Amino acid sequence: MSNREKSPFITIYGQSFERIPIKTHILSPQDDMAEVIRRYALPLMKKGDILTISESPMAITQGRAIPVTEIKISLLAKVLSRFVAKVPYGIGLRAPSSMQCAIEETGVIRIIFAAGIGALGKVLRRKGDFYRVAGMQAALVDAATTSPIPPYSETVIKGPKEPMQTAINLSEAVGYPVAIMDINDIGGSWMIGNGAGINKHFIELAMKDNPQGQADELTPLCIVRRVVS
């Protein structure tokens, strides 16, 4: 479902909030996210607003989109990717190229340990142990088929660098609270970085239905605004 088909309004704690997706150009490593916010979002923002940024576009501006042709896939990545369980949305680390990027992010020892704990978890019928051990950066790796927008349909996108500090820096630079979000169309909503004054539970509820969309909307930014009656 595209963001055009989703209601811009959501009720949280008995209060109505509007989500306003912001369309931009196709971002690249040459873009500075603070300048992108100033150009596209600031003219629309009002006192009390929160700005969210999708994690993949944030990572792209940090040079974290790696062309598949430039990834040297190790034997370990090929082996481990075969044992990754299917995920509800996308391929994840089942692609050797994305598994290789996860190894580079976490280190060989940690990824092997995570794989062992994950295998034990399967025996115990417990989910999520691999990612709990491997860590956030492994979980944030997006496989090359995730993005429908060229050239990123042929790149693996790693998670943003230092998302918490990045969100703090952006909040200070633009004068509004900023949250970096990992969101998908099946109800996954995680805040991975935030400036001061943002409640994690609130912003995850506000973005849970992914009002920015998961296709080619080109809306990496979204304003969350309380509706005053």
Secondary structure per residue as TSV (DSSP state, phi and psi in degrees):
chain	resnum	aa	ss	phi	psi
A	1	M	-	360.0	129.6
A	2	S	-	-81.2	164.7
A	3	N	G	-67.0	-18.3
A	4	R	G	-68.9	-23.0
A	5	E	G	-96.1	-4.8
A	6	K	S	-98.0	145.5
A	7	S	-	-67.2	137.3
A	8	P	S	-74.8	-9.0
A	9	F	E	-108.0	146.5
A	10	I	E	-146.5	146.3
A	11	T	E	-105.6	125.2
A	12	I	E	-132.8	128.1
A	13	Y	T	55.1	34.0
A	14	G	T	77.9	4.7
A	15	Q	E	-116.4	139.5
A	16	S	E	-88.3	138.0
A	17	F	E	-129.7	145.3
A	18	E	E	-106.2	137.1
A	19	R	E	-107.9	125.4
A	20	I	E	-119.4	96.3
A	21	P	E	-66.1	140.5
A	22	I	E	-112.9	119.4
A	23	K	-	-81.1	139.5
A	24	T	-	-132.5	179.4
A	25	H	-	-75.0	173.1
A	26	I	-	-69.9	118.2
A	27	L	-	-77.0	156.0
A	28	S	-	-145.2	173.6
A	29	P	T	-63.1	-15.3
A	30	Q	T	-80.0	-10.1
A	31	D	-	-88.3	143.7
A	32	D	-	-103.4	122.5
A	33	M	H	-61.8	-35.0
A	34	A	H	-61.0	-40.7
A	35	E	H	-70.0	-35.9
A	36	V	H	-60.8	-44.2
A	37	I	H	-63.2	-44.9
A	38	R	H	-62.1	-37.3
A	39	R	H	-74.2	-45.0
A	40	Y	H	-102.5	-36.4
A	41	A	T	-98.4	-42.9
A	42	L	G	-56.2	-38.9
A	43	P	G	-61.6	-17.9
A	44	L	G	-103.0	-9.7
A	45	M	-	-86.6	151.0
A	46	K	-	-128.4	163.2
A	47	K	T	-54.9	133.7
A	48	G	T	94.7	-10.3
A	49	D	-	-71.7	153.7
A	50	I	E	-118.2	140.7
A	51	L	E	-110.4	128.3
A	52	T	E	-107.7	149.0
A	53	I	E	-127.1	130.2
A	54	S	E	-68.5	141.4
A	55	E	H	-66.0	-35.5
A	56	S	H	-67.9	-48.4
A	57	P	H	-59.4	-36.9
A	58	M	H	-60.1	-44.9
A	59	A	H	-65.4	-36.9
A	60	I	H	-59.4	-42.7
A	61	T	H	-67.8	-15.8
A	62	Q	T	-95.0	7.3
A	63	G	T	75.4	29.9
A	64	R	-	-100.5	8.1
A	65	A	E	-93.9	114.3
A	66	I	E	-108.5	117.7
A	67	P	E	-57.2	137.4
A	68	V	G	-57.6	-34.9
A	69	T	G	-65.7	-17.3
A	70	E	G	-98.9	-1.0
A	71	I	-	-92.2	121.9
A	72	K	-	-91.3	104.4
A	73	I	-	-82.7	123.8
A	74	S	-	-84.1	164.8
A	75	L	H	-61.5	-37.9
A	76	L	H	-60.1	-43.6
A	77	A	H	-62.8	-40.7
A	78	K	H	-63.5	-41.5
A	79	V	H	-70.7	-50.3
A	80	L	H	-64.4	-35.7
A	81	S	H	-63.2	-24.2
A	82	R	T	-70.4	-21.8
A	83	F	T	-102.2	2.4
A	84	V	-	-76.7	130.3
A	85	A	-	-68.2	152.7
A	86	K	-	-64.2	141.8
A	87	V	-	-107.6	153.3
A	88	P	S	-62.8	-26.4
A	89	Y	S	-133.5	115.2
A	90	G	S	84.1	-168.8
A	91	I	-	-99.9	-36.1
A	92	G	G	64.4	-137.6
A	93	L	G	-85.9	8.9
A	94	R	G	-72.1	-16.3
A	95	A	S	-85.8	128.8
A	96	P	H	-55.6	-33.9
A	97	S	H	-66.7	-40.7
A	98	S	H	-74.0	-34.2
A	99	M	H	-62.6	-39.2
A	100	Q	H	-60.6	-41.5
A	101	C	H	-65.7	-36.9
A	102	A	H	-64.6	-39.6
A	103	I	H	-61.7	-43.2
A	104	E	H	-64.7	-32.1
A	105	E	H	-76.8	-37.4
A	106	T	H	-103.7	-24.4
A	107	G	-	97.7	150.5
A	108	V	H	-62.8	-46.7
A	109	I	H	-61.7	-46.0
A	110	R	H	-66.1	-38.9
A	111	I	H	-69.9	-35.8
A	112	I	H	-67.5	-42.5
A	113	F	H	-62.0	-42.4
A	114	A	H	-62.6	-39.5
A	115	A	H	-63.8	-40.2
A	116	G	H	-64.8	-44.7
A	117	I	H	-65.1	-37.7
A	118	G	H	-63.7	-40.1
A	119	A	H	-64.1	-41.1
A	120	L	H	-63.7	-39.1
A	121	G	H	-60.9	-37.4
A	122	K	H	-63.3	-40.5
A	123	V	H	-61.3	-38.3
A	124	L	T	-85.7	4.4
A	125	R	T	59.6	42.7
A	126	R	-	-119.2	135.7
A	127	K	-	-103.0	153.0
A	128	G	S	89.1	-0.8
A	129	D	H	-64.2	-38.3
A	130	F	H	-56.7	-49.7
A	131	Y	H	-72.7	-29.6
A	132	R	H	-64.1	-36.1
A	133	V	H	-84.2	-43.3
A	134	A	H	-66.4	-31.5
A	135	G	-	100.2	172.5
A	136	M	H	-61.1	-42.3
A	137	Q	H	-64.1	-33.3
A	138	A	H	-66.0	-41.3
A	139	A	H	-68.5	-26.0
A	140	L	H	-84.8	-8.7
A	141	V	-	-65.7	126.2
A	142	D	B	-103.4	128.4
A	143	A	-	-67.6	164.0
A	144	A	T	-63.5	-23.7
A	145	T	T	-88.2	-1.3
A	146	T	S	-68.1	-44.5
A	147	S	-	-89.8	133.9
A	148	P	-	-88.2	2.2
A	149	I	S	-103.2	116.1
A	150	P	T	-63.3	145.3
A	151	P	T	-88.1	7.6
A	152	Y	G	-79.1	-7.1
A	153	S	G	-70.5	-13.8
A	154	E	G	-116.6	24.3
A	155	T	E	-129.7	149.8
A	156	V	E	-92.1	131.5
A	157	I	E	-109.0	115.5
A	158	K	-	-75.6	164.7
A	159	G	-	-67.9	159.8
A	160	P	-	-60.3	146.9
A	161	K	S	-71.3	134.5
A	162	E	S	39.9	63.2
A	163	P	H	-59.9	-33.5
A	164	M	H	-67.2	-50.3
A	165	Q	H	-66.3	-35.7
A	166	T	H	-61.0	-44.1
A	167	A	H	-64.9	-40.0
A	168	I	H	-62.6	-46.2
A	169	N	H	-62.2	-41.9
A	170	L	H	-67.4	-39.6
A	171	S	H	-59.4	-43.4
A	172	E	H	-69.2	-35.3
A	173	A	H	-71.8	-35.4
A	174	V	H	-105.3	-10.7
A	175	G	T	82.9	13.9
A	176	Y	S	-135.1	151.7
A	177	P	-	-66.7	133.2
A	178	V	E	-121.4	135.3
A	179	A	E	-122.1	134.0
A	180	I	E	-97.0	127.6
A	181	M	E	-122.1	142.5
A	182	D	E	-108.5	109.6
A	183	I	E	-131.5	149.0
A	184	N	-	-139.8	178.0
A	185	D	T	-85.6	5.0
A	186	I	T	-112.0	20.6
A	187	G	S	96.8	8.3
A	188	G	-	-85.7	126.7
A	189	S	E	-146.7	111.4
A	190	W	E	-130.7	128.9
A	191	M	E	-85.6	122.1
A	192	I	E	-109.4	-5.2
A	193	G	E	-165.6	144.8
A	194	N	E	-156.5	150.3
A	195	G	-	-84.2	179.7
A	196	A	T	-64.0	145.2
A	197	G	T	88.1	9.4
A	198	I	-	-108.8	124.2
A	199	N	-	-85.2	122.8
A	200	K	H	-58.9	-47.7
A	201	H	H	-62.2	-43.0
A	202	F	H	-61.7	-50.7
A	203	I	H	-69.3	-30.4
A	204	E	H	-68.7	-37.6
A	205	L	H	-66.2	-41.5
A	206	A	H	-62.3	-31.0
A	207	M	T	-107.8	7.3
A	208	K	T	-59.9	-34.7
A	209	D	T	-89.7	11.5
A	210	N	-	53.6	65.7
A	211	P	T	-64.4	-14.8
A	212	Q	T	-80.2	-16.8
A	213	G	-	85.8	166.3
A	214	Q	S	-125.1	9.7
A	215	A	S	-110.9	-124.1
A	216	D	S	-107.4	31.5
A	217	E	-	-66.9	-25.0
A	218	L	-	58.3	46.9
A	219	T	-	-123.4	72.5
A	220	P	-	-73.9	-14.8
A	221	L	E	-113.7	150.6
A	222	C	E	-149.3	130.9
A	223	I	E	-90.8	131.5
A	224	V	E	-108.8	121.4
A	225	R	E	-132.6	129.3
A	226	R	E	-70.7	133.8
A	227	V	-	-86.6	119.1
A	228	V	-	-94.7	119.2
A	229	S	-	-82.5	360.0
